[in-house]
Amino acid sequence: MHLHLTRKCSILFLMLIFLHSALQSQKQVRFAFLTDLHVSPGSDSETGLATIIDDINKDSVDFVVITGDITNTGSNAELEAVYNLVSKLKTRYYMLPGNHETNWSETAGKKYLELWKEDRIHFSTGDFYFIGFNTGPYMKMGDGHVKQEDLLWLEKTLKAEVKQGQMVVSLAHYPLGDGLDNWYDVTRILKTVPTKLALCGHGHRLSIHNFDGITGIMGRSSLPKGTPGVGYNIVVLNKDSVQIHQKIVGELNTRLAYSLSLSSNPALDKKLNGLVPDYSVNDSFKAFYPVYQFTDNSSIFTAAVPAGRNQVIYGGSDGTVKLLNRKSNRIEWQVKLPGSVYSTPFVLGKQVIVGGIDGKLQSLELKTGAVIWEQTLSVPAISEAIAKNDRIYIGSGNGTMYCLSAENGSIQWKFDGVQGQIQARATLDGDKLVFGAWDKHLYCLNSNSGQLIWKWTNGSPQKLYSPGNVVPVIADNKVLIVAPDRYMTAIDLTTGNTIWRNNRHRVRESLGGSSDNHNVYAKLMNDSIIAVSTLPDSMQTKWATYAGFGYEHNPCPITVADGVVYAGGKNGLLVALDEKTGELLWKHKAGNSSVNGIRADESGGIWISLIEGTIAYYKNKHTSKTKTSRHGKN
């Protein structure tokens, strides 16, 4: 009898445990969803976030997710301000970066990782598995992009971690549609598991979307512009439904915005947020396919720089610098640096200069990759070096311009009077070194001494209108620049005085000089490329060509070679125009991500690299079939 009762009690106990577990697995999940905080120390955005933190701490949310644009410019001071505030949360929180952290970071993302350790998140709670990833862009203006290694991580993690019966919630800053150049790769992976919801930011407004058949919800910004007041989002997940509320700081109750079924909802009947890339343009210019194409398993953030006959050198997001030989279709050597490589390698004779986000500048033997010398700058090297008379000039992430000996790397001088990072390479003319920075200024230094000759500003208080990522063109005693303020400007090289400024054409940061040094070429933000004379003291457009590339903000410098003007776009399009007439010669779409750089080699061939890991090589006239390769990590 006693044994029988014991068995019954045991069975009852096990049933209670099972019932408790079942109830726990079906428990409602309620969490705070923050995005687009845009914090600057001492601003209303910082005060607003502080009040939001206090408001959340009075609530009973299960956790907090924050999907990027936590700062205005990604500066160290802004990141630390956000870190100090969110550290006051009484519940656990999960953080992702946005484009304002990855585009203008003075440490090339290093400070973010020091504070939050990862730019990926994944965790499980009840019936739901949450996974989040970085969507860039990376240290330059362009569409969002999920790195190749992050796509591999996403696929591997979902396959290994999602339990049977769990539903997946995706987290990212960019919407999984237009504006994220490889959104279709992301949704393809997410749809291998039951992904029911994708949360994002970037648009600042609370809205629902169709992300390739996945219900998408864009969260509201914390900022009051266009909203009822300082606030954030509250998400309530049940097994078959989701509710999205606005929580306005100071109001007792939340405001219900949407209540949706997770099995079906009206948003999925709407047009998809993104179109699959269209490569039909290539059919119109079949004679201009690349003669060689190569794809790395990591993303590429640098130009592919010619380094001898049939060779190019480039840096990857996995921290490797590689020498590629197109004839043998082999990586001849590779050197590993800490973190992603953003600084385009610079070939100088038999050596190549490479910089890392750890602040180390190295000279490598071009033939073998062996280290010749190393110099510690202590701050990330993110721009590209230039050289003259055995001296190397390179800008850094903390706003310092360095002059070093090409022979041994010793610092000859440094100019640290800059208040923002130096992103683009400088330009030299005689003894004048000209460069821009993300501090609203253009600088001219004496290249021999490092002394300031002049500095120029467009007068705008907006830091993001700085000439921070344009390579200046110097011609006819003028410095010509284009910038995010949409102006082309000519500045007197000797005095730093403005000669003319004009915004008749919507320029951005893509500029290049002519072979005779009397014209500059600029890519506009919609469809056209223009030629402007450098000779007169007013803006005179020589030709304007409709190139049909659509909306455009990729800062890739324009390259001129053998009478052809080459421009690269944010979605993998290379455009070739006749330098004299502006006639469109050909176009080729090599991929669907930003062209990092366009470089001509000694034989007249053109090398381009794309963020997605593609390198392509073109000849002006050929019909040979493309040779394609995929190289994995060694």
C-alpha positions as CSV (number, residue, x, y, z in Angstrom):
1,M,0.0,0.0,0.0
2,H,2.7,2.4,1.0
3,L,4.7,1.5,-2.2
4,H,1.5,2.1,-4.3
5,L,1.0,5.5,-2.8
6,T,4.6,6.4,-3.3
7,R,4.3,5.5,-7.0
8,K,1.1,7.6,-7.3
9,C,2.8,10.5,-5.6
10,S,5.8,10.2,-7.9
11,I,3.7,10.1,-11.0
12,L,1.7,13.1,-9.8
13,F,4.9,15.0,-9.0
14,L,6.3,14.3,-12.5
15,M,3.0,15.4,-14.0
16,L,3.2,18.7,-12.1
17,I,6.8,19.2,-13.2
18,F,5.7,18.5,-16.8
19,L,2.7,20.9,-16.5
20,H,4.9,23.6,-14.9
21,S,7.5,23.2,-17.7
22,A,4.7,23.4,-20.3
23,L,3.3,26.5,-18.8
24,Q,6.8,28.0,-18.5
25,S,7.5,27.3,-22.2
26,Q,4.2,29.0,-23.1
27,K,4.8,32.0,-20.9
28,Q,4.3,35.4,-22.4
29,V,7.5,37.3,-23.2
30,R,7.4,41.0,-22.6
31,F,10.4,43.2,-23.3
32,A,11.5,46.8,-24.1
33,F,12.7,47.5,-27.6
34,L,14.9,50.5,-28.0
35,T,16.5,51.8,-31.2
36,D,17.9,55.0,-32.8
37,L,19.0,56.7,-29.6
38,H,21.5,59.1,-31.3
39,V,23.1,60.1,-28.0
40,S,25.6,62.9,-27.7
41,P,26.9,63.9,-24.2
42,G,25.1,67.0,-22.9
43,S,22.3,66.8,-25.4
44,D,18.6,66.2,-25.1
45,S,19.2,62.7,-26.5
46,E,21.3,61.8,-23.5
47,T,18.7,63.2,-21.1
48,G,16.0,61.4,-23.0
49,L,17.8,58.0,-22.7
50,A,18.3,58.6,-19.0
51,T,14.6,59.1,-18.5
52,I,13.8,56.0,-20.5
53,I,16.2,53.9,-18.4
54,D,14.4,55.2,-15.2
55,D,11.0,54.4,-16.8
56,I,12.1,50.8,-17.7
57,N,13.4,50.2,-14.2
58,K,10.0,50.9,-12.8
59,D,8.4,48.3,-15.1
60,S,8.6,44.5,-15.1
61,V,10.0,43.7,-18.5
62,D,11.8,40.4,-19.0
63,F,14.8,42.1,-20.8
64,V,15.7,45.0,-23.1
65,V,17.0,44.8,-26.7
66,I,18.7,47.8,-28.4
67,T,19.1,47.7,-32.1
68,G,21.7,50.3,-33.0
69,D,22.3,54.0,-33.8
70,I,22.9,54.4,-30.1
71,T,25.2,57.4,-30.8
72,N,25.3,60.3,-33.2
73,T,28.8,59.8,-34.7
74,G,30.2,56.7,-32.9
75,S,32.7,58.7,-31.0
76,N,34.3,57.2,-27.9
77,A,32.7,59.9,-25.6
78,E,29.3,59.1,-27.1
79,L,29.7,55.3,-26.7
80,E,30.9,55.7,-23.1
81,A,27.9,58.0,-22.3
82,V,25.5,55.3,-23.6
83,Y,27.4,52.5,-21.8
84,N,27.2,54.4,-18.5
85,L,23.4,54.9,-18.9
86,V,22.4,51.4,-20.0
87,S,24.5,49.9,-17.3
88,K,21.9,51.3,-14.9
89,L,19.2,49.0,-16.2
90,K,18.0,46.6,-13.5
91,T,17.2,43.9,-16.1
92,R,19.5,42.2,-18.6
93,Y,19.9,43.9,-22.0
94,Y,21.3,43.0,-25.4
95,M,23.0,45.5,-27.7
96,L,23.7,45.8,-31.4
97,P,25.5,48.6,-33.3
98,G,23.9,50.7,-36.1
99,N,25.4,52.5,-39.0
100,H,26.2,55.5,-36.8
101,E,28.6,53.3,-34.8
102,T,30.1,51.5,-37.8
103,N,30.4,54.4,-40.3
104,W,32.1,57.2,-38.4
105,S,33.9,55.3,-35.5
106,E,37.2,56.9,-34.5
107,T,38.4,53.5,-33.4
108,A,37.0,51.5,-36.4
109,G,34.6,49.7,-34.1
110,K,37.2,48.8,-31.5
111,K,35.7,50.9,-28.7
112,Y,32.3,49.3,-29.2
113,L,33.7,45.9,-28.8
114,E,35.7,46.9,-25.8
115,L,32.5,48.0,-24.1
116,W,30.0,45.3,-25.3
117,K,32.4,42.5,-26.3
118,E,30.3,41.4,-29.3
119,D,28.4,42.8,-32.2
120,R,26.3,39.7,-32.4
121,I,23.7,38.4,-29.9
122,H,21.7,35.2,-29.5
123,F,19.7,33.9,-26.6
124,S,16.7,31.6,-25.8
125,T,13.7,32.3,-23.7
126,G,10.7,30.0,-23.6
127,D,9.2,29.4,-27.0
128,F,11.4,32.0,-28.6
129,Y,15.0,32.2,-29.9
130,F,16.5,35.6,-30.5
131,I,19.4,36.2,-32.8
132,G,21.0,39.6,-33.8
133,F,23.8,40.6,-36.1
134,N,25.7,43.7,-37.3
135,T,24.4,45.2,-40.6
136,G,27.1,47.9,-41.1
137,P,28.0,49.8,-43.3
138,Y,31.7,49.7,-42.3
139,M,33.7,52.9,-42.1
140,K,32.2,54.6,-45.1
141,M,28.8,55.6,-46.4
142,G,26.9,52.9,-48.3
143,D,24.1,50.4,-48.0
144,G,24.0,48.1,-45.0
145,H,25.7,44.8,-45.4
146,V,26.0,41.6,-43.4
147,K,29.6,40.4,-43.6
148,Q,30.3,37.0,-45.1
149,E,31.5,35.6,-41.9
150,D,28.4,36.8,-40.1
151,L,26.2,35.0,-42.6
152,L,28.1,31.8,-41.9
153,W,27.7,32.4,-38.2
154,L,24.0,33.1,-38.5
155,E,23.4,29.9,-40.5
156,K,25.6,27.7,-38.2
157,T,24.1,29.1,-35.0
158,L,20.5,28.7,-36.1
159,K,21.1,25.2,-37.2
160,A,22.8,24.2,-33.9
161,E,20.8,26.2,-31.3
162,V,17.1,26.5,-32.3
163,K,15.2,23.8,-30.5
164,Q,12.2,22.0,-31.9
165,G,9.0,24.0,-31.4
166,Q,10.9,27.3,-30.9
167,M,10.1,30.4,-33.0
168,V,12.9,32.7,-34.1
169,V,13.0,36.5,-33.7
170,S,15.6,38.3,-35.8
171,L,17.2,41.6,-34.5
172,A,19.2,44.0,-36.7
173,H,19.5,47.7,-37.2
174,Y,18.8,47.8,-40.9
175,P,15.4,46.6,-42.2
176,L,15.8,43.3,-44.1
177,G,15.0,44.9,-47.5
178,D,16.1,47.8,-49.6
179,G,19.1,49.5,-48.0
180,L,20.6,46.2,-46.9
181,D,22.5,45.1,-50.0
182,N,22.4,41.3,-49.2
183,W,19.1,41.1,-47.5
184,Y,18.1,38.1,-49.6
185,D,21.0,36.1,-48.2
186,V,19.8,37.0,-44.6
187,T,16.2,36.0,-45.2
188,R,17.2,32.8,-47.0
189,I,19.0,31.7,-43.9
190,L,16.3,32.9,-41.5
191,K,13.7,31.0,-43.4
192,T,15.5,27.7,-42.8
193,V,14.0,27.9,-39.3
194,P,10.6,29.1,-38.2
195,T,11.5,32.8,-38.1
196,K,8.2,34.6,-37.2
197,L,9.4,38.1,-36.5
198,A,12.2,40.5,-37.5
199,L,12.7,43.7,-35.4
200,C,14.8,46.6,-36.8
201,G,15.4,50.3,-36.5
202,H,16.9,52.9,-38.8
203,G,13.7,54.5,-40.0
204,H,12.8,56.1,-36.7
205,R,9.1,55.3,-37.1
206,L,7.0,52.5,-35.7
207,S,5.7,50.5,-38.7
208,I,5.1,47.0,-40.0
209,H,6.8,45.4,-43.0
210,N,7.1,42.3,-45.1
211,F,10.6,41.1,-45.1
212,D,10.5,38.4,-47.8
213,G,7.6,36.7,-46.0
214,I,8.8,37.4,-42.5
215,T,6.7,39.8,-40.4
216,G,8.9,42.9,-39.8
217,I,8.5,45.6,-37.2
218,M,10.5,48.8,-37.3
219,G,10.7,50.4,-33.9
220,R,10.2,54.1,-33.1
221,S,13.2,56.2,-32.2
222,S,13.6,57.5,-28.6
223,L,13.7,61.0,-30.0
224,P,10.5,63.1,-29.8
225,K,10.6,64.4,-33.4
226,G,7.5,63.1,-35.2
227,T,6.5,61.1,-32.1
228,P,4.2,61.8,-29.1
229,G,7.2,62.4,-26.9
230,V,10.4,60.7,-25.5
231,G,9.6,57.0,-25.5
232,Y,10.4,53.5,-26.6
233,N,8.7,50.3,-27.8
234,I,7.2,47.5,-25.7
235,V,6.9,44.1,-27.4
236,V,4.6,41.4,-26.0
237,L,5.1,37.9,-27.6
238,N,2.7,35.0,-27.2
239,K,3.1,31.8,-29.0
240,D,0.7,32.8,-31.8
241,S,0.7,36.6,-31.7
242,V,2.7,39.8,-31.0
243,Q,1.6,43.2,-29.7
244,I,3.7,46.3,-30.2
245,H,3.1,49.3,-27.8
246,Q,4.6,52.7,-27.6
247,K,5.6,53.7,-24.0
248,I,5.8,57.4,-23.6
249,V,7.9,58.5,-20.7
250,G,5.6,60.1,-18.0
251,E,2.5,58.2,-19.1
252,L,1.2,55.5,-16.9
253,N,-0.1,53.1,-19.6
254,T,1.3,52.0,-23.0
255,R,-0.3,52.9,-26.3
256,L,-1.1,49.8,-28.4
257,A,0.2,50.3,-32.0
258,Y,-0.2,46.9,-33.6
259,S,-1.6,43.5,-32.6
260,L,-0.6,40.8,-35.2
261,S,-0.9,37.1,-35.6
262,L,2.4,35.3,-35.9
263,S,0.9,32.7,-38.3
264,S,-0.5,35.3,-40.7
265,N,-0.8,39.0,-40.8
266,P,-1.9,41.6,-43.4
267,A,1.6,43.0,-43.8
268,L,2.7,39.9,-45.7
269,D,0.2,40.7,-48.5
270,K,2.1,44.0,-49.1
271,K,5.0,44.5,-51.5
272,L,8.3,43.0,-50.3
273,N,10.8,45.4,-48.8
274,G,13.4,44.8,-51.4
275,L,13.9,43.5,-54.9
276,V,16.3,40.6,-55.8
277,P,19.3,42.1,-57.7
278,D,18.9,42.7,-61.4
279,Y,21.9,41.8,-63.5
280,S,20.3,42.4,-66.9
281,V,22.4,45.5,-67.6
282,N,25.3,43.1,-68.2
283,D,23.5,41.6,-71.2
284,S,23.7,45.0,-72.9
285,F,27.5,45.1,-72.6
286,K,28.6,41.5,-73.1
287,A,32.0,42.5,-74.5
288,F,32.9,44.1,-71.2
289,Y,32.6,41.2,-68.7
290,P,35.6,40.8,-66.4
291,V,38.4,38.6,-67.7
292,Y,39.0,37.4,-64.2
293,Q,36.8,37.2,-61.1
294,F,37.6,36.0,-57.6
295,T,35.5,35.7,-54.4
296,D,36.9,35.5,-50.9
297,N,35.0,34.0,-48.0
298,S,35.4,37.2,-46.0
299,S,34.1,40.6,-46.8
300,I,36.5,43.2,-48.3
301,F,36.7,46.8,-47.1
302,T,39.7,48.0,-49.0
303,A,40.6,48.6,-52.7
304,A,42.4,45.8,-54.6
305,V,45.7,47.5,-55.3
306,P,47.9,46.3,-58.2
307,A,51.2,44.9,-56.8
308,G,53.2,43.8,-59.8
309,R,52.3,41.9,-62.9
310,N,48.9,40.1,-62.5
311,Q,48.9,40.6,-58.7
312,V,46.8,42.7,-56.3
313,I,46.8,43.1,-52.6
314,Y,43.8,43.7,-50.4
315,G,42.6,43.6,-46.8
316,G,39.7,41.5,-45.5
317,S,37.1,41.8,-42.8
318,D,38.6,38.8,-41.1
319,G,41.8,40.8,-40.5
320,T,43.9,39.3,-43.3
321,V,46.0,41.1,-45.8
322,K,46.4,39.0,-49.0
323,L,48.4,39.0,-52.2
324,L,46.4,37.5,-55.0
325,N,47.8,36.3,-58.3
326,R,45.2,36.1,-61.1
327,K,47.4,34.0,-63.4
328,S,47.9,31.2,-60.9
329,N,44.5,32.0,-59.2
330,R,46.2,31.7,-55.9
331,I,46.7,33.6,-52.7
332,E,50.5,33.8,-52.6
333,W,50.7,35.0,-49.0
334,Q,48.6,36.4,-46.3
335,V,49.3,38.2,-43.0
336,K,46.8,38.3,-40.1
337,L,46.1,41.6,-38.3
338,P,43.8,42.1,-35.3
339,G,40.3,43.1,-36.4
340,S,39.0,44.0,-39.8
341,V,41.3,45.8,-42.2
342,Y,39.9,49.2,-43.4
343,S,43.1,50.8,-44.5
344,T,43.8,50.1,-48.2
345,P,47.3,48.7,-48.5
346,F,49.9,51.0,-50.2
347,V,52.5,49.6,-52.5
348,L,55.8,51.4,-52.4
349,G,58.5,49.8,-54.5
350,K,59.2,46.3,-53.0
351,Q,57.3,47.0,-49.8
352,V,53.6,47.4,-48.9
353,I,52.4,49.6,-46.1
354,V,49.4,48.2,-44.1
355,G,47.6,49.6,-41.1
356,G,45.5,47.9,-38.5
357,I,42.8,48.9,-36.0
358,D,45.3,48.1,-33.2
359,G,47.2,51.2,-34.3
360,K,50.2,49.3,-35.8
361,L,51.5,50.4,-39.1
362,Q,53.6,47.7,-40.8
363,S,55.9,47.5,-43.8
364,L,55.8,44.1,-45.5
365,E,58.0,42.6,-48.1
366,L,55.9,42.6,-51.2
367,K,57.2,39.3,-52.4
368,T,56.8,37.3,-49.2
369,G,54.7,39.3,-46.7
370,A,57.6,39.3,-44.2
371,V,57.7,42.2,-41.8
372,I,60.3,44.8,-42.7
373,W,59.4,47.3,-39.9
374,E,56.6,48.1,-37.6
375,Q,55.5,51.4,-36.0
376,T,52.9,51.8,-33.3
377,L,50.6,54.7,-33.7
378,S,48.4,53.7,-30.7
379,V,45.2,54.6,-32.6
380,P,43.6,52.8,-35.6
381,A,45.0,53.3,-39.0
382,I,41.9,53.6,-41.2
383,S,42.9,55.8,-44.2
384,E,45.3,54.9,-47.0
385,A,48.9,56.0,-47.1
386,I,50.6,58.1,-49.8
387,A,54.3,58.7,-50.2
388,K,56.8,61.1,-51.7
389,N,60.6,61.3,-51.4
390,D,60.8,58.2,-49.1
391,R,58.3,59.7,-46.7
392,I,54.9,58.1,-45.9
393,Y,51.8,60.2,-45.0
394,I,48.8,58.6,-43.3
395,G,45.9,59.8,-41.2
396,S,44.5,58.0,-38.1
397,G,41.3,57.4,-36.3
398,N,42.0,59.9,-33.5
399,G,42.6,62.8,-35.9
400,T,46.4,62.7,-36.2
401,M,48.3,63.0,-39.5
402,Y,51.6,61.2,-39.5
403,C,54.7,61.5,-41.6
404,L,57.0,58.5,-41.3
405,S,60.3,57.3,-42.9
406,A,59.6,54.7,-45.6
407,E,63.0,53.1,-44.8
408,N,62.4,52.3,-41.1
409,G,59.0,53.6,-40.1
410,S,60.4,56.2,-37.7
411,I,58.0,59.1,-37.1
412,Q,59.3,62.3,-38.8
413,W,56.5,64.5,-37.5
414,K,52.8,64.3,-36.5
415,F,50.1,66.9,-36.6
416,D,47.4,66.3,-34.0
417,G,45.4,69.5,-34.3
418,V,42.4,67.6,-35.8
419,Q,39.2,67.0,-33.8
420,G,37.8,64.1,-35.9
421,Q,39.0,61.0,-37.6
422,I,40.9,61.2,-40.9
423,Q,39.2,58.7,-43.2
424,A,40.3,59.3,-46.8
425,R,43.8,59.5,-48.1
426,A,45.5,62.8,-48.4
427,T,46.7,64.6,-51.6
428,L,50.2,66.0,-52.2
429,D,51.2,68.9,-54.4
430,G,54.7,70.2,-54.0
431,D,55.2,70.7,-50.3
432,K,51.5,71.0,-49.6
433,L,49.6,68.1,-48.0
434,V,45.8,68.4,-48.1
435,F,43.3,66.2,-46.4
436,G,39.8,66.3,-44.8
437,A,38.5,65.1,-41.5
438,W,35.3,64.5,-39.7
439,D,35.5,67.7,-37.7
440,K,34.1,70.0,-40.4
441,H,37.5,71.0,-41.7
442,L,39.9,70.6,-44.6
443,Y,43.6,71.0,-43.7
444,C,46.7,72.0,-45.6
445,L,50.1,71.2,-44.0
446,N,53.6,71.7,-45.0
447,S,54.6,68.2,-46.0
448,N,58.2,68.7,-44.8
449,S,57.5,70.1,-41.3
450,G,53.9,69.2,-40.6
451,Q,53.2,72.9,-39.9
452,L,49.6,74.1,-40.5
453,I,49.4,76.4,-43.6
454,W,45.6,76.8,-43.5
455,K,42.4,75.1,-42.6
456,W,39.0,75.5,-44.3
457,T,35.4,75.0,-43.2
458,N,32.1,75.1,-45.1
459,G,30.6,77.0,-42.1
460,S,28.0,74.4,-41.3
461,P,27.7,73.4,-37.6
462,Q,26.8,69.8,-38.7
463,K,29.7,67.5,-38.3
464,L,28.3,64.9,-40.7
465,Y,28.6,67.5,-43.5
466,S,32.4,67.4,-43.1
467,P,34.7,66.7,-46.0
468,G,35.7,63.6,-44.0
469,N,35.8,60.9,-46.7
470,V,36.7,62.7,-50.0
471,V,40.1,62.5,-51.7
472,P,40.9,66.1,-52.6
473,V,41.8,66.9,-56.2
474,I,44.5,69.6,-56.7
475,A,44.7,71.3,-60.1
476,D,45.5,74.8,-61.4
477,N,46.4,76.0,-57.8
478,K,42.9,75.0,-56.6
479,V,41.8,72.3,-54.2
480,L,38.5,70.8,-55.3
481,I,36.3,68.7,-53.0
482,V,32.8,67.3,-52.7
483,A,31.1,66.5,-49.4
484,P,27.8,65.3,-47.8
485,D,26.6,68.9,-47.8
486,R,26.0,68.4,-51.6
487,Y,28.4,71.2,-52.6
488,M,31.3,71.1,-54.9
489,T,33.9,73.6,-53.7
490,A,37.1,75.1,-55.2
491,I,39.6,76.5,-52.6
492,D,42.7,78.5,-53.3
493,L,45.7,76.1,-52.6
494,T,47.9,79.0,-51.4
495,T,45.6,80.8,-49.1
496,G,42.8,78.4,-48.2
497,N,40.2,80.9,-49.3
498,T,37.0,79.8,-51.1
499,I,37.1,80.5,-54.8
500,W,33.6,79.1,-55.5
501,R,31.0,76.8,-54.1
502,N,28.0,75.4,-56.0
503,N,25.3,72.9,-55.2
504,R,23.6,73.0,-58.6
505,H,24.5,69.3,-58.9
506,R,23.8,66.9,-56.0
507,V,27.3,65.7,-55.4
508,R,28.4,63.6,-52.4
509,E,32.0,62.3,-51.8
510,S,33.0,60.6,-55.1
511,L,35.5,62.7,-57.0
512,G,38.5,62.2,-59.4
513,G,40.9,64.3,-61.4
514,S,41.5,64.2,-65.2
515,S,44.6,62.9,-66.9
516,D,45.6,66.5,-68.1
517,N,44.8,67.9,-64.6
518,H,42.3,70.4,-66.0
519,N,39.0,68.7,-65.1
520,V,37.4,67.0,-62.2
521,Y,34.7,64.3,-62.4
522,A,32.0,63.7,-59.8
523,K,29.3,61.1,-59.4
524,L,26.0,62.6,-58.5
525,M,23.5,61.1,-56.0
526,N,21.1,60.2,-58.8
527,D,22.1,58.6,-62.1
528,S,24.6,61.1,-63.5
529,I,28.4,61.8,-63.7
530,I,29.7,65.3,-64.5
531,A,32.9,66.9,-65.7
532,V,33.8,70.3,-64.3
533,S,36.7,72.5,-65.5
534,T,39.3,73.4,-62.9
535,L,40.6,76.5,-64.9
536,P,37.9,79.2,-64.3
537,D,37.0,80.9,-61.0
538,S,33.5,79.7,-61.2
539,M,31.9,76.3,-61.7
540,Q,31.6,75.4,-65.4
541,T,30.2,72.0,-66.3
542,K,31.8,70.6,-69.4
543,W,29.5,67.5,-69.7
544,A,26.9,65.6,-67.7
545,T,26.1,62.0,-68.6
546,Y,23.0,60.0,-67.5
547,A,24.5,56.7,-66.4
548,G,21.3,55.2,-64.9
549,F,22.8,53.9,-61.6
550,G,19.9,55.1,-59.4
551,Y,20.2,56.6,-55.9
552,E,23.9,56.7,-55.0
553,H,26.0,57.6,-52.0
554,N,29.1,55.3,-52.3
555,P,32.2,57.5,-51.7
556,C,34.4,55.4,-54.0
557,P,36.9,57.8,-55.7
558,I,36.6,58.2,-59.5
559,T,39.5,56.8,-61.4
560,V,40.8,57.9,-64.9
561,A,42.9,55.6,-67.0
562,D,43.7,55.6,-70.8
563,G,41.1,58.2,-71.5
564,V,38.3,56.5,-69.6
565,V,36.5,57.7,-66.5
566,Y,35.5,54.9,-64.1
567,A,33.0,55.3,-61.3
568,G,31.8,52.6,-58.8
569,G,28.4,52.4,-57.1
570,K,26.9,51.1,-53.9
571,N,25.4,48.1,-55.6
572,G,28.4,46.7,-57.5
573,L,28.0,48.7,-60.7
574,L,31.1,49.8,-62.6
575,V,30.5,52.6,-65.1
576,A,33.0,53.6,-67.9
577,L,32.7,56.9,-69.7
578,D,34.8,58.6,-72.4
579,E,36.9,61.2,-70.7
580,K,36.6,63.9,-73.4
581,T,33.0,63.6,-74.4
582,G,31.3,61.9,-71.4
583,E,29.8,59.2,-73.7
584,L,28.8,56.1,-71.8
585,L,31.1,53.3,-73.0
586,W,29.9,50.4,-70.9
587,K,28.6,49.3,-67.6
588,H,29.0,46.0,-65.6
589,K,27.3,44.9,-62.4
590,A,29.9,42.7,-60.6
591,G,27.8,42.1,-57.5
592,N,25.3,43.8,-55.2
593,S,27.5,45.6,-52.7
594,S,29.6,48.7,-52.7
595,V,32.7,49.1,-54.9
596,N,35.5,49.9,-52.5
597,G,38.0,51.1,-55.0
598,I,39.0,51.2,-58.7
599,R,42.6,50.8,-59.6
600,A,44.4,50.7,-63.0
601,D,47.4,48.5,-63.4
602,E,50.5,48.9,-65.6
603,S,48.9,47.1,-68.5
604,G,45.8,49.3,-68.6
605,G,43.6,46.8,-66.8
606,I,41.1,47.8,-64.1
607,W,40.8,46.1,-60.7
608,I,37.8,46.6,-58.5
609,S,36.8,45.1,-55.1
610,L,33.3,44.7,-53.6
611,I,32.4,44.5,-49.9
612,E,30.8,41.1,-50.5
613,G,34.3,39.7,-51.1
614,T,34.4,39.9,-54.9
615,I,37.5,41.1,-56.9
616,A,37.1,41.6,-60.7
617,Y,39.6,42.5,-63.4
618,Y,38.6,44.2,-66.6
619,K,40.2,45.0,-70.0
620,N,38.7,47.7,-72.2
621,K,38.2,45.4,-75.1
622,H,37.7,41.7,-74.8
623,T,35.2,38.9,-75.3
624,S,36.9,36.2,-73.3
625,K,34.9,34.1,-70.9
626,T,35.2,35.1,-67.2
627,K,37.3,32.8,-65.0
628,T,35.6,32.5,-61.6
629,S,37.2,31.3,-58.4
630,R,36.2,31.0,-54.8
631,H,38.9,31.0,-52.2
632,G,38.3,29.9,-48.6
633,K,40.1,30.9,-45.5
634,N,43.4,29.2,-45.1
